[in-house]
Amino acid sequence: MMVLDDSGRVLAHSPDYELWLGRDLSDQSFVRDALRRHQGSEELISADGVSRLSAYTTATRAPWLVRSRPARTAPADVRRLPRARLASRA
């Protein structure tokens, strides 16, 4: 899981919190897209180079939240869900 502020800076990350805290990811295309769209889901290559199923939405009390898991660990039934339904699970 990764939580970023509205400028693309990492506020929380699990695992490896210490390695990610404060890191600016605004140069990553998936972060720019999420900041622009405010809500969505997709399979992407994240900043750590891992293919992930990711769903994100704008939070009401914090800038926004990204939830993801490595695509290779996602159950087959989740991988078949339409992307819009993945976003609703965030």
PyMOL commands that set and color helices and strands:
alter all, ss='L'
color gray80, all
select helices_A, chain A and resi 17-20+29-37+71-73+76-79+83-88
alter helices_A, ss='H'
color red, helices_A
select strands_A, chain A and resi 2-4+10-13+39-45+51-57+64-70
alter strands_A, ss='S'
color yellow, strands_A
deselect
rebuild
show_as cartoon
